[in-house]
Amino acid sequence: MFVALLIILAALALLAVGLYNRLVKLRNNRENAFADIDVQLKQRLDLIPQLVEAVKAYMKHESTVLTEITKARASAIEAKGIDEKIAADGRLSSALQGLRVAVEAYPDLKASQNFMQLQGEISDIENKLAAARRFFNSATKELNNAVETFPSNLLAGMFGFKRETMYDLGEKRTMVEEAPKLNF
């Protein structure tokens, strides 16, 4: 009887260790997925000053658009933590959309080789960001499922695992998830 009880307790301990390790792996997978997004965001942030400089000469009257992009970029650079970075990315995406609209009025700019090259690089990064966001949301969904389903939910609460937020762009989702158009 005592041996059977020890075997049951050992089995439960092994189950608990396995569930805990799975939760840790899922959390780390989510953080790794966001690191991929962070790399793409950094590349995009590095390209923005070049894009702004290329546009400045043509868009003398559109300083508010360029100022908004600069402010959004500064906010994105200062963002700490996943949730803050997601919000800053949304503001920056919105500001870049304003630039796309403003550029339509400048045919000389649209023909500039430097501008076209920068647009191509930004389009490439935006496509990579969309893929990284999808991967991040998939990793977040796996973690959330493990945190909320039985029996791992019993351990999740005890060890501080909680439901995490998805990378949600809200109203901007259709604008950002579409491949950028290079019809400038």
Residue pairs with C-beta under 8 A, 6 or more apart in sequence:
15 151
16 155
19 151
19 152
19 155
20 155
20 159
22 146
22 152
23 143
23 146
23 147
23 152
23 155
23 156
23 159
23 161
26 139
26 142
26 143
26 146
27 143
27 161
29 139
29 142
29 143
30 136
30 139
30 140
30 142
30 143
30 164
32 139
33 132
33 135
33 136
33 138
33 139
33 140
34 82
34 85
34 136
36 132
36 135
36 136
37 85
37 129
37 132
37 133
37 136
37 167
38 85
40 125
40 128
40 129
40 132
41 76
41 85
41 89
41 129
43 125
44 92
44 122
44 125
44 126
44 129
45 73
45 76
45 77
45 92
47 118
47 121
47 122
47 125
48 69
48 73
48 92
48 96
49 73
50 118
51 99
51 115
51 118
51 119
51 122
52 66
52 69
52 70
54 109
54 112
54 114
54 115
54 118
55 62
55 66
55 99
55 103
55 109
55 115
56 66
58 106
58 108
58 109
58 112
59 65
59 66
59 102
59 103
59 106
59 109
62 102
65 95
65 98
65 99
65 102
66 99
68 95
68 98
69 92
69 95
69 96
69 98
69 99
71 95
72 88
72 91
72 92
72 94
72 95
73 92
73 95
75 88
75 91
75 92
76 85
76 88
76 89
76 91
76 92
78 88
79 85
79 87
79 88
82 165
83 165
86 165
86 167
86 168
90 169
90 170
90 172
93 169
93 172
93 175
93 176
94 172
94 175
96 122
97 172
97 175
100 180
100 181
100 184
103 109
103 110
103 184
104 110
104 184
109 115
109 184
110 116
110 184
115 184
116 182
116 184
119 180
119 182
119 184
120 182
122 180
123 179
123 180
123 182
126 176
126 179
126 180
127 179
127 180
130 176
130 177
130 179
133 167
133 169
136 167
137 166
137 167
140 164
140 165
140 166
140 167
141 166
143 161
143 164
144 163
144 164
146 152
146 156
146 161
147 153
147 156
147 161
147 162
147 163
147 164
148 156
148 163
155 161
156 162
169 176
169 177
